[in-house]
Amino acid sequence: MAYATIDFHHPQTGRLKQAPVGFSWTTLLFGFFPALIRGHYVGAIIMVVIAFFTMGLSSLVFAFIYNKMYVKHLLGEGFKVSGATADVSHLSQQLRMTLPLDSARPSAMAA
């Protein structure tokens, strides 16, 4: 189960996104649809192709890794952390990646 949520802000466009951290029940139950709804089209395509070759069994694996894939996708698009429901440094250690803080939004520092 997702144990935390990270709020992301894109400094140039001002867009806001949220990303859960942990096990993805939605991916387990609905396959590639959560990725599609979140706008993570490359992730959705990868999941469809692999699900086709594994007859859907890959959903079990993607349920454990998809939320991290989505966080990486957001960071690759230039989003920065503006807040979280848990300590950002702890989440960074759990995800084994650097989570850049949005210095323009002071709420990221308080989490």
C-alpha positions in Angstrom: 0.0 0.0 0.0 1.2 3.5 -0.7 2.5 4.8 2.6 3.2 8.4 1.6 2.4 10.9 -1.1 4.8 13.4 -2.7 3.5 16.7 -4.1 5.4 17.9 -7.1 5.5 21.4 -8.7 6.9 22.3 -12.1 8.9 25.5 -11.8 8.4 26.7 -15.4 4.8 25.7 -16.0 3.3 25.8 -12.5 1.7 22.4 -12.9 1.1 20.4 -9.8 1.1 16.6 -9.5 1.0 14.1 -6.7 2.8 10.7 -6.7 2.1 7.9 -4.2 5.1 6.1 -2.7 4.9 2.3 -2.1 2.8 -0.6 -3.4 0.3 0.4 -6.1 -3.0 -1.3 -5.6 -4.4 0.6 -8.6 -1.8 -0.9 -10.9 -2.4 -4.4 -9.5 -6.2 -4.1 -10.0 -6.3 -2.0 -13.2 -3.0 -2.7 -15.0 -1.9 0.1 -17.2 -4.9 2.4 -16.7 -3.5 4.4 -13.8 -0.4 5.2 -15.9 -2.6 6.3 -18.7 -4.8 8.5 -16.5 -1.7 10.1 -14.9 -0.4 11.0 -18.3 2.5 8.6 -18.1 2.1 7.3 -21.6 5.5 5.7 -22.0 4.9 3.8 -18.8 1.5 2.7 -20.0 2.8 1.5 -23.3 5.6 -0.5 -21.6 3.1 -2.1 -19.3 0.8 -3.1 -22.1 3.5 -4.6 -24.2 5.0 -6.6 -21.3 1.5 -7.6 -20.1 0.8 -9.0 -23.6 3.8 -11.2 -23.5 3.2 -12.4 -19.9 -0.5 -12.8 -20.3 -1.1 -10.1 -17.6 1.1 -11.6 -14.9 3.4 -8.6 -15.1 0.8 -6.6 -13.2 2.1 -8.4 -10.1 5.5 -7.0 -10.6 4.4 -3.5 -11.8 2.3 -3.2 -8.6 5.6 -3.1 -6.6 7.6 -0.8 -9.0 5.2 1.5 -10.8 4.9 4.3 -8.3 8.7 4.6 -8.3 8.6 4.6 -12.1 6.1 7.5 -12.0 8.3 9.5 -9.6 11.3 9.1 -11.9 9.1 10.2 -14.8 8.0 13.4 -13.0 11.6 14.2 -12.0 12.7 13.6 -15.7 10.1 16.2 -16.8 11.6 18.8 -14.4 9.2 18.6 -11.5 10.5 19.4 -8.0 9.2 18.3 -4.6 6.9 20.9 -3.0 5.7 18.8 -0.1 5.0 15.3 1.2 3.0 13.4 3.8 6.3 12.1 5.2 9.8 13.4 5.7 11.3 14.1 2.2 14.8 12.9 3.2 13.3 9.6 4.4 11.3 9.2 1.2 14.5 9.9 -0.8 16.3 7.1 1.1 13.4 4.7 0.6 13.2 5.4 -3.2 17.0 5.4 -3.4 17.0 8.6 -5.5 17.6 12.3 -4.9 14.4 14.3 -4.6 15.1 17.9 -5.6 13.2 20.4 -3.4 11.4 23.4 -5.0 13.2 26.3 -3.3 10.4 28.7 -4.4 7.8 26.8 -2.3 8.7 26.8 1.4 6.2 24.0 2.2 8.7 21.5 0.8 11.2 22.3 3.5 8.6 21.8 6.3 7.7 18.2 5.4 
